[in-house]
């Protein structure tokens, strides 16, 4: 099980890094030296999932400005991911995105990150922030029906990078707390 402060569970999965050939896997070690927002979503060709994936894509430069990469993952096949990306939004597709989706078709990684719903074979909405040394620094897992906040994900990433005590609702540029 993942635990904040410990090394993030390792993974290697097929991905859409090379959308044409689908021959470039993603591994946790690919992200060494950078921050990583690694998130699970329940399924391709659904209703809430594309809103999250597209919202992260629209703000991807903000993550890159923080030396952070983004990686999405579901238990669908890499072929389903490609079909969804190649389907236009107005036809219930995802449309083009600028970060890879990983295919956890064996469900091994979803189990390692403790987000798999065994009965359905789908992942809950789990979001994990992993630091440049591969240490899990943040995790949140919630119900499939509720989309995540990109603003909150960026706020938490900035707080983790601030290197100090961040009070509730802290935002970049605000004072950090000092220990007494």
Helices and strands as residue ranges (DSSP letters): E 12-15, E 26-27, G 28-31, E 35-40, H 49-58, H 60-65, E 68-74, H 78-86, G 89-91, E 101-103, H 108-112, E 116-117, E 122-123, E 125-130, E 136-142, H 150-162
